[in-house]
Amino acid sequence: MELKELIEQRKAKLEALKAKGIALYPSEVPAHTAIGSVLADFGEGKKVSLCGRIMAKRMHGKVIFLDLRDVTAKIQVYVKSDIIGADKFSILQELDIADIIAIEGELFKTHTGEATVKAEGITVLAKSLRPLPEKWHGLKDKELRYRQRYLDLLSNEEVKEVFLKRSLIIKAMRKFLDDRGYQEVETPMMHDIPGGAAGRPFKTHHNEYSMDLYLRIAPELYLKRLIVGGLDKVYEINRSFRNEGVSTKHNPEFTMLEVYCAYADYQDMMQLTEELITSIAKEVLNKDAIVFQGKPIDLKSPWQRRSFAAIVKEKFDIEPSDEAQVMLKKLQNKGFAKEVNRLSRSQVAKIIEDILEQEMSLNPTFVTDYFTYLCPLAKTKKDNPFISERFELYMAGMEVGNAYSELNDPIEQKARFQEEIKELNPDEKKNVDEDYVLALEHGMPPAGGLGIGIDRLVMLLTDQPSIRDVLLFPLLRPEKID
C-alpha cells in the first residue's frame, strides 16, 4: 500500500474514533510507572498502569497482543474482549502501530515465561497519522536518518542506546570533576572578539547596542578571567561554533569540556585527562579497553607520550625555529605540499599535523613539545623558547584533547596576540582582546587548562564512525524539494 493511502486510512480511523467520543489527544496523563521499573520489580498479580507506544499488534479473534514500549523497556500486553469490554476492545481494533496509549491491568507470565500485562483499561494518548518506516535497518540513506532522527530513535534501539550512553558519559564527566572540587560555570556564547582558539567564527548582530557579535569558538578567555577572580578550579561543558568544513570528525556546532586549575601546569592536566577518561570508561562501560571500528584501544595507564618536535625533526628535518618558507621547502623536499608557493607557519603546521594524524597510534597518545608560535596562549619551556608546554591527546588517530600551561604574563600575552593577528588573512583580522590582557594585569596564578572534544570522545566510547552518529541533530544541507 502506498504511503498516501496509509495516511488516509489512519485519518479515517481517527475520525471514526472521534465519532465514538474518544479524546485522541487528551491533556490529562494517567499516573503510570516506567516499563523498565515494572519489569525489574515484577510480581504476578500486581496491578500496574503503563504508558507507551504500540510497536507491534497481533490480532487473534477476540484477543489482541500488543508490544508496548517506553524509553526504559518493552512489555507485552494481552487484551481480551471479555475482560476489557466490547467498547474498549473496538477502540483497540482501530489503533495502529505507533499510536500512544495508557494501559491499566494485572501482571502475569505466559506459558513461555514472557512478562505480560492483562489489560483491564485503556486510554488513547495520541494517534499516529503516519506509519513507522519498515525495515529501517535496511535504509541506505543515512542523511534521511539524521534528518528524521525521531524515526531513527523509534526504529533503531542501537541508535537510542548511543544517545543514552552519551548522557551517561557527560554525567560521569561532571561527577568526576565535581568530586575533585571543580566548580561548573557558564560563560557567554556571544563574544565581541572571537578568541580562545583558532577558527573562523559565525557572525551576528545585536540591534539594541548596534554591535557585531560572534558565536564563541571557545570559552577559554572567559574561564581564565574566573581564575583571575579567585575561582581556582572551574569547568564548563559548552557549545562552541566554528564556521568551517563538515566531515566525519567536524560539525560547525560542537560540545567541548574545558577545565582550568590554578597552581597547576600541563603535566597536571595530562594526569587529569588520563584519570578522567579512564574513570568515564569504567563508570559507563565497565571497561579499561574499548573497540573502535574493529580495532582494540587499551586505556590502561600509563598512556604513551611522543614529542611533536622530535617527530617532525625525524620525518621532515624541520626545526621549531625555522621560518615558514624554510618549513615549506623541507616539506616539499619530502614530497608534500608541492602545489603551494607560500604559507604562514600556522598553515604549514596544519599540513604537518594532518600528515602525522594518520600515523598516530590507536592507543591514547599525548603529543607534547608543540612549536610556540602554534600556541599563543601557552607558556614556553624554560630551556627552549621555541617549544611550548602543551600537549594534544590522540586516540584512534583523532585529536580528542588539548591542554597547556597557561600563559599568565600580560606583556608577553599581548605581544603574542599581536603576532597572531599579523598572520591572519585580511578577511579574518580581529582586534587584540584588551579586556583579557587587562584581567591578566591584575595577576593570574599559574594555571593548567584542558579542552576535550566531547563529541569525539563519545564517538570512541560508543564505537561510532562519524560525529553525526553522536549528535542528535547534526547540521545538514538544506533538503532538496522536487
N, C-alpha and C positions, 0 to 999 in steps of 0.2 A: 504494500500500500504506500502511496506517495505521502510525503510529509504533510503536504497541504491537506490531504484527505484525513490524515490522523488528527491534525489540529482541529479541523471542522467537526470530526467525530467527538473529540473531547469537549469542544464548546457546546455541542448538542447535549452531552451528558451534564455539563454544568447547568444548562438551562432546565433540564429535567429535574435535577436536584433542587434547584431554586423553586421550581413549581411545587415541590413537595414541602416547601417551607424550610429547607435546610440552609442555615447560615454558613456559607462556604469559606468566609474569611473572618471568623469571629475575633473580637478584641480580647475576650477572656480566654486564658490558657489554664486548663485544669492543673491542679497540683500533681506533680509527677516525680519520678525517680529516674536517674540515668540508667540506661540498659546495662551498662558495664557494672554498676553497683548492684543491680538486681542479680546478675549472674554470679558476682563474687560472693554474695550472701544469699544464695539460692536456698529456698525451702519449699518443699512440696506443700501445696495448700495455702501458701501465703498469698494475700491479696495485694495486687500492685496496680499502679497507674503509670503508663508509659507514653511518651511522645516520640514520634519519629517519622521517617519517610518510608513508604512502601517500596521495597526493592525487588520483590517478586510476588506473584499471585498465582495460586493454583486452585482451580475450582473442581469440586467433585460432588455434583448434585447439590444437596443441601448443606454441604460443608465447603468452607474456603480456608486454605492455608496461605498466610502472608509471611513474608520476611520483612521485619520492621527494623530500621537502622537509625541510630543517632550517632553522634561523634565518638561515643565510647565503645559501642559494640552493636551486634545484630542478634535478634531473637526471633524465633518462630511464633506466629500467632495462629491459634486454632479457633475458627469461627463456625459455630453450628447454629443453623436456623432455629432449632428447638430451644436453644439456650438464650440466644441474643434477641430473639423475637423476629417475626417476619418483616416488620418495618425496617428495623436496623439492618437486617440481612439484605434487604433490597437495596439499601443505600450502599452497602459494601459491594454489591454486584456492579454498581455503576462507577465504582472507583477504579483508578488506573495506577499502574506502576509510576512512581514519582510523586503521587499525592501524599500529603502530610496529614497525619491523623493522631488522635489520642485514643489509647485503648485502656480499659479497666478490665481486670479479670483475675484469675487464680492460676498460680504456677503449678505445673506438673511436668513429668517427663514421659515422652512417648516410649513405646516398647523398644525402640532403638536407642533410648537414653538421651534423646535431644531435649534440651530445656525449652519449654513451650508455655505460652500464656493461653488459657482458655478464656476467650473474650466474653465479657458479660455486658460491656457497654462500649460505645464508640462515639467519638466527636470528630467531625471533619474540621481541620485547621487551615488547610489551603489546598485548592485544586490546581494541579499542574496542567497547563494547556499545551505543553509540548512534551513529547516523549524523550526519555534519556537516549543518548546515542547508543546504537548497537555495536557490539564488538569494538569497544573503544580502544582496546589494546592493539587492534589491527590498524588503527588510523596512522597514516604516514605523515600527515600534515601537522608537524609539531607546532607550527605557528598558530594553527587553529586551537590547539590545546592551550597555548599560552594566552591567546586572545579570549578564550572562553574558559578561564581557569575554574570557574564554578562547576562546569560539567566535568572537567578533568578530575577535580576533587571528589565529585559524586561517583564517578565511574571507575576510579582507579585508587584502590586502597593504598598502594605503594606511594603514590604521589602525596596523599594525605599524610602518610607517616613521615615523609620527608619534612613537611612543614610543622608537624607536631614536634619532631625532633629538633628542628631549628629553634623553636620556642624553648625547649629544654636546654639547648646549648647556651642560649642567651641568659636564661635563668641561672644556670650553673656558673656562667661568667660573672654575673652580678654577685652571686653568693660568695665566690672565691675572693673578689675584691672587697666586698663588704666585711667579710670575716677578717680581713687584714687591715682594716681601719681606713679604707679609701672612702671618700665621700662622692656620691654620684651628683653631678651638677648638670645644668643646661646652659648653653651659650647661644648667642644669636645665629640664626640661619641666613640672615641678610647682612652683608658687610658693605661698608662704604669703600674699602680697599681689599681686593681679594688677596689672601696671603695664607701662609702656613704650609704651603706645598706648591709644587709645580703643577700647573694645569690651567686650561682655558675655562673661564667662568661663564655661567649664564648671567645675562644682564637683565635687570628690570628697573622700574622707575616708581618712586614714591611721590604721589601727586601733592599731598599736603605740604611736604617740605621741599618739593620741586628738586629732588635729588636722585641721581642714578645710584642703584644698589646692585650687588652681586650675590647670587646664591653661593653659599660658602663652598670652597673647595676643600677646606679643613678647618677644624675648630682650634687648632694649636695655639695661636697667638692669644686667644681669649682665655684658654685654660692656663696658660703661663702667667697671664695677668693675675689669676687667682692664686698662683704660687707666690707672686709678689705680695698679694694681700694677706698672706699668712695661712691659707688653706694648703697645708703641706702635702696632702695626698688626695688627689682628685681623679675622677674618670668621667667620661661621657660616652654613651652609646649613641652615636649621632648619624643623621642622614647628611650626606655631602653630595655635591653635584659637580660634574666636570663635563664641559661641552665638547666632548671628544668622541672617538670612534666607539663602535659597538662590536663586541666579539664574544667568544665563549668565556672570556675572563673579565670583560668590561661591560658595565651598564652605566649610562650617564648619571643615574641616581643610585647610590650605593650606601651600605651601612658600615661604619667603622667603629672600633673601640679605640679611644685614646686615653692613655693613663699618664699621669705626671706625679713624681715623687720628689720632694725636696730632700736635700742632703743625700743624693744618690747619683749614680752615673750609669753609663750604658752597660757596664758589666752587671750592675744590679738589675737592669731591665732585661738582660739576657736570662738571668736566673728566674726572674718573674715570668717571662714568656714561657720558658720551658715548664715551670711548675703549673702555670695557668692552663696550658693546652693539655698536658698530661692529666691534670685534675679533671678537666671537662670530659676527656675521653673516658676516664674511669667512671665518672659520675653518670654520664649519659649512655655510654656504650658498654661499660664494664670491661674495657679492653685497654691494653697498652700497646696494641698493634692494630692497624687497620688495613683494609684492601681498597685501593683506588684504581678503578678501571682495570681490574685484574692483576694489579701489581701490589705486592705487600709493602707496607711502610711501618717501620719499627719506631715506636715513640719512646722507648725506654731511654733513660738518661745514661751517660751524658750525650748530648747532641754534638754532631760534627761541627767543626769550625774551619773556615777557609778564608784566606786573605785575598780580597779583590785585587789589591796592588800586586801581589805575588802572581796571581793568575794572569793578569794582563801583561805583566813583565815576561812571563814564560811564554805566553801564546803569541803576543804581538810585539814584544820588546818595547812596550810603552811605559814611560816613567810618569809619576804623578806631577812632575814639574814641567812636562812637555807642553809646548804651546799647541793650540788647536790644529794648526796646519801640519805640525810635526806628527801629531797623533793620527791625523787623517792619512798622511803619507805612509805611515807604518801599517795602518790598516789595509791600505791599498796594496802595499807590498806583499801582504798575506792573502790577497785576492778578494778583499771585502770593500764595499762602498766605492767601486771603481767608477760608477757613473756620477759621482759627486765631485764638485770642484772646491767648494768652500762650505765649512760648517762651523758653528760655535762649538766650544768644548763640551757643553751640555749635550748637544746633538750627537757629537762623536761618542760621548759616554753612553748615550741611549743605544746607539748601534752596538757598542761593546756589550752592554747588558743584555740586549736581545739575543746576541750570539751565545753568551755564557749561560743564559737561562735554559737553553736547550741541552746544556751539558751538566746541569746540576743533578746531584744525587736525588733519588726518590725520598730517602730518609731526611728528616729535618736537618737543615744545614744553616748555620749562622755564617753569613758572608760579612767579613769585617774589613777594615782598612780602606774605606772609600776615599776617593780624592776630595780634598777640602772644597774645591770650587763647586762640587756637586751637592754640598751640604751647607748652605748659607746660614743655617740655624744651629749648627753643631760646633762643639769645641774641637780644637785640633789636638793632636797628640803632642805631648811635651817634647819628644825627641825628633819630631818631624812635622813642621807646619803645613806640609802638603797633604797630610793624611789626617782624616777626622776620626773622632771617637764615635763611630757609628756602626751599626750592623743592619743587614736585611735578613729576614728569615725566609728560606725557600723550602717548600715541601712539594714533592712530585713535580719539580721544575717550575712551580709557581711562586712568585713573591707573595708572601702571606703577611709579613710584618716588617716594621721599620722602626728603628729606635736610635737614640743617641744621647750623649751627654750634652745638655742644653747650653748653648752659648749665653752667658749672662753678663758679658761685658758690653755696655750700651754703645761705647765708641766704636768698638770693632763691629758690633751688630749693624750699626748704621752704615758703616763703610761696606759691609757685605751686601746689604740691601742695594746700595748704590751701584755696586759692581754687578749684581744680578740684573738690575734694570737695564744696564748698558747692553747686555746680551739679548734682550728681548727684541722681537720684531716690532716695527713701528705700530702695528695694529694691536700689539699686546702691551704697550707701555702702560705703566702704572706709577703711582707715587709711593715714596717711602712711607711706611706706617709710622709716622712720627709719634702717635699716641703710644704705640707699643715700646718704642725707644724711650719715651718719657717714663713709662712704667719701669723699665729696666734701670733708669737713672735713680729710681728710688731704692734700688737694691733688690735683686732676686737671688735667693740662695742657690748654691749648686743644685742641679736637679737632673734627673733622668726622665726621658719621655719615651713613650711607646705607642705605636699605632698598629692595630691588627685589622685586616680586612675580614669582617665577619662573614660576608657572602662567600668568599673563597674558602674560609675555614669550614663553613657549613658544607660546601661542595665536597671537601676532602672527607669530612666525618660522616657524610651520608652517601658517598660514592656516586656523585652526580657529575656528568661530563661537562655541563655548561652552567654558567651563572644564572641563566634563565630558568634552570630547573630548581633553583633555590629561592627565586623571587616570585612571590605570588602574582605580581602584575609587572613583568618587565616591560621596558619601553619597546614598542613595535612600530614599524612603518604604518602610515595611515592605510586603512583597509581599502582595497580597490573595490568599487561597487560598479558592476556592469550595467 
